[in-house]
């Protein structure tokens, strides 16, 4: 596994296409030494830097977010939803609604890690109480996805949709079969599993020697994840690609400028930076 300093050096080469300068290295070394270092912060800092934006004219994080916003508008309505990993740091309605899901379920349950461990930071609202809105109720439950069967309050629940937005790549692969079995048992008849995730066919072009986020456990190719889902007893009904990058897919050469003109949505799933699947229990 690369050290924190190696990760910083690699991020500069991949994103800024240059070696890190002495001043930058000194600043990152100070952060590492002070225990204030986070690998994801390196990527976010560089992507938002004046140097990156002036040279390449695109904020990749914003572009990826825009593609996911376009996709979520196509996801069907469901009246009862479990969102696994769906906490938001600032919005008690949760990440699904915050992303732009156009429908409003009467019942939205959100499972995420305990507040002090959540990926986007400690939430700025109380997740220990239900939140009521004009459209319905949001309740939070805490635990890790790998141990969903241990979250007692959810064991009798059934849902029209179980949603995993940019979550499956954070789950240990050896726990995925058990998680998908739980999902299959807790979907209502004709209910759907809906998820999106990075596409390793493209992320390995950007990061050939690492995953795109230090918290990722595994990044899947579309074919790989379809097989896993099929083996767990599901039938994939729809696949959607986000951020279409056919030149990089064909050449295997990273080109940040292709992101600028990339189609937000495409049926050419294998050539997209992100992809989404909608599946139902196989009949």
C-alpha positions in Angstrom: 0.0 0.0 0.0 1.3 3.4 -0.9 2.3 5.8 1.9 0.4 9.1 2.4 3.3 11.0 0.8 3.4 8.6 -2.2 -0.3 9.2 -2.6 0.2 12.9 -2.7 3.0 12.6 -5.3 0.8 10.3 -7.4 -2.2 12.7 -7.2 0.0 15.6 -8.6 1.2 13.4 -11.5 -2.3 12.1 -12.4 -4.3 15.4 -11.9 -1.8 18.2 -12.5 0.5 16.1 -14.8 3.6 17.3 -13.0 5.8 16.4 -10.1 4.9 18.1 -6.8 6.8 21.3 -6.1 8.9 21.7 -2.9 6.5 24.1 -1.3 3.5 21.9 -1.9 5.3 18.8 -0.6 6.3 20.7 2.5 2.7 21.7 3.2 1.3 18.2 2.7 4.1 16.7 4.8 3.1 19.1 7.6 -0.5 17.9 7.4 0.5 14.3 7.4 2.7 14.9 10.5 -0.1 16.7 12.3 -2.5 13.8 11.8 -4.9 16.2 9.9 -4.3 14.4 6.6 -7.0 12.7 4.5 -6.2 11.2 1.1 -9.6 12.2 -0.3 -8.8 15.8 0.7 -5.8 15.7 -1.6 -7.9 14.9 -4.7 -10.6 17.5 -3.8 -8.0 20.2 -3.1 -6.2 19.7 -6.4 -9.4 19.5 -8.4 -10.6 22.8 -7.0 -7.2 24.5 -7.3 -6.6 27.5 -9.5 -3.9 25.7 -11.3 -6.1 22.7 -12.2 -9.0 24.9 -13.3 -6.9 27.3 -15.3 -5.1 24.5 -17.1 -7.9 22.1 -17.7 -11.0 24.3 -17.3 -13.1 21.6 -15.6 -14.0 20.6 -12.1 -14.2 16.8 -12.3 -16.2 16.5 -9.1 -18.8 18.9 -10.4 -19.0 17.0 -13.7 -19.5 13.7 -11.9 -22.1 15.2 -9.7 -23.9 16.6 -12.7 -24.0 13.2 -14.4 -25.4 11.6 -11.3 -28.0 14.3 -11.0 -29.1 13.6 -14.6 -29.3 9.9 -13.9 -31.2 10.1 -10.6 -34.0 12.0 -12.4 -34.6 8.8 -14.5 -35.0 6.5 -11.4 -38.6 5.4 -11.0 -40.8 6.4 -8.1 -41.0 4.2 -5.0 -43.1 4.8 -1.9 -40.9 3.0 0.6 -37.1 3.3 0.3 -34.1 2.1 2.2 -31.0 4.1 1.3 -27.8 2.3 2.3 -25.0 4.7 2.9 -27.4 7.6 2.2 -26.6 10.1 5.0 -26.0 13.8 4.2 -23.9 16.0 6.5 -26.2 18.9 6.2 -29.6 17.8 4.9 -31.9 15.6 7.1 -33.8 14.5 4.0 -30.7 12.5 3.0 -28.4 12.2 0.1 -31.0 10.7 -2.3 -33.2 13.7 -2.1 -30.2 16.1 -2.0 -29.0 14.5 -5.3 -32.2 15.5 -7.0 -34.4 12.4 -6.9 -37.7 13.9 -8.2 -40.1 11.6 -6.3 -41.0 11.7 -2.6 -41.5 8.5 -0.7 -43.9 8.4 2.2 -41.2 6.4 4.1 -37.5 6.9 3.6 -35.1 4.9 5.8 -31.4 5.7 5.8 -28.7 3.3 7.0 -25.3 4.7 7.6 -22.4 4.4 10.0 -22.6 6.1 13.4 -22.5 9.9 13.1 -18.9 10.3 14.1 -17.7 7.8 11.5 -19.7 9.0 8.5 -17.9 9.5 5.2 -19.0 13.1 4.6 -18.4 14.2 8.2 -20.5 14.3 11.3 -24.1 15.4 10.5 -25.3 18.8 11.6 -28.6 17.5 12.7 -29.9 14.8 15.1 -30.2 11.4 13.5 -31.6 9.8 16.6 -35.1 11.2 16.0 -37.4 10.9 13.0 -37.7 13.8 10.6 -41.1 14.7 9.2 -41.7 16.6 5.9 -44.8 17.5 4.0 -44.1 14.5 1.8 -43.3 11.9 4.4 -41.0 10.6 7.2 -37.2 10.1 7.2 -35.6 7.8 9.8 -32.0 7.1 10.4 -30.4 3.7 11.4 -26.8 3.2 12.3 -24.5 0.3 11.5 -22.3 -0.9 8.7 -23.7 -2.4 5.5 -21.6 -5.6 6.0 -23.5 -6.3 9.2 -27.0 -5.2 8.1 -28.6 -8.3 9.7 -27.5 -7.0 13.1 -29.6 -3.8 12.8 -32.6 -5.1 14.6 -35.0 -2.3 13.8 -34.8 -3.2 10.0 -35.3 -6.9 10.1 -39.1 -6.8 9.7 -39.1 -4.0 7.1 -39.9 -4.4 3.4 -39.2 -1.8 0.7 -40.2 -0.9 -2.8 -36.7 0.2 -3.5 -33.3 -0.4 -1.8 -30.9 2.3 -3.0 -27.1 2.3 -2.9 -25.7 5.6 -4.3 -21.9 5.4 -4.6 -21.9 2.9 -1.7 -21.1 -0.6 -3.0 -17.5 0.3 -3.7 -17.1 1.0 0.0 -18.2 -2.5 1.1 -15.8 -5.4 1.5 -16.4 -7.8 -1.4 -16.5 -10.8 0.8 -19.5 -9.4 2.6 -21.4 -8.5 -0.6 -23.2 -11.9 -1.1 -24.7 -11.7 2.4 -25.7 -8.1 1.9 -27.4 -8.8 -1.4 -29.2 -11.8 0.1 -30.6 -9.5 2.8 -31.7 -7.0 0.1 -33.4 -9.8 -1.8 -35.3 -10.9 1.3 -36.4 -7.3 2.2 -37.7 -6.1 -1.2 -41.4 -6.1 -1.8 -42.7 -8.1 -4.8 -41.5 -6.3 -7.9 -39.3 -4.0 -5.8 -36.0 -2.8 -7.2 -32.3 -2.7 -6.1 -30.9 0.5 -7.6 -27.2 1.5 -7.4 -24.4 3.4 -9.0 -20.7 3.1 -8.7 -17.4 4.0 -10.5 -16.5 1.9 -13.5 -13.1 0.2 -13.1 -12.7 -0.1 -16.8 -12.2 3.7 -16.8 -11.0 4.5 -13.2 -7.9 2.3 -13.8 -7.1 4.5 -16.8 -7.0 7.5 -14.3 -5.5 5.5 -11.4 -3.8 2.4 -12.7 -2.0 1.6 -9.4 -4.7 2.5 -6.9 -8.5 3.0 -6.5 -9.9 6.5 -6.9 -10.7 6.9 -3.2 -8.7 5.5 -0.2 -12.0 4.3 1.4 -13.0 2.2 -1.6 -12.6 -1.5 -1.0 -13.2 -2.6 -4.7 -14.2 -0.8 -7.9 -16.2 -3.0 -10.3 -16.5 -3.3 -14.0 -20.1 -3.4 -15.3 -19.8 -7.1 -16.3 -18.3 -8.0 -13.0 -21.0 -6.4 -11.0 -23.8 -7.7 -13.2 -22.5 -11.3 -12.6 -22.4 -10.7 -8.8 -25.9 -9.4 -8.8 -27.2 -12.3 -11.0 -25.5 -14.8 -8.8 -27.3 -13.3 -5.8 -30.7 -14.0 -7.4 -31.4 -10.7 -9.3 -32.1 -9.9 -12.9 -30.7 -6.6 -14.1 -33.5 -4.6 -15.9 -31.6 -1.5 -16.8 -28.0 -0.2 -17.1 -27.0 3.4 -17.5 -23.5 4.9 -18.0 -22.5 8.3 -16.7 -19.8 10.5 -18.2 -19.1 8.9 -21.6 -15.4 8.7 -22.3 -15.1 6.6 -25.5 -11.6 7.9 -26.4 -10.1 6.9 -23.1 -11.9 3.6 -23.1 -10.4 2.8 -26.5 -6.9 4.1 -25.9 -6.3 3.5 -22.2 -4.8 7.0 -22.0 -6.1 9.4 -19.4 -7.2 12.7 -20.9 -8.9 15.1 -18.5 -10.1 17.3 -21.4 -12.4 14.6 -22.6 -14.5 15.0 -19.4 -15.3 18.6 -20.4 -17.5 17.5 -23.4 -18.5 14.1 -22.1 -22.2 13.1 -22.4 -23.7 13.0 -19.0 -25.7 9.8 -19.8 -25.0 7.0 -22.3 -26.1 3.5 -23.1 -22.5 2.7 -23.9 -22.0 1.7 -20.3 -18.5 0.2 -20.6 -17.1 3.5 -21.9 -18.4 5.6 -19.0 -16.7 6.7 -15.9 -19.6 5.8 -13.7 -22.5 3.3 -14.2 -25.8 2.5 -12.6 -27.9 -0.7 -12.5 -31.5 -1.3 -11.7 -32.4 -4.9 -10.8 -35.3 -7.0 -9.5 -35.4 -10.4 -7.9 -35.2 -13.0 -10.6 -38.5 -14.8 -11.2 
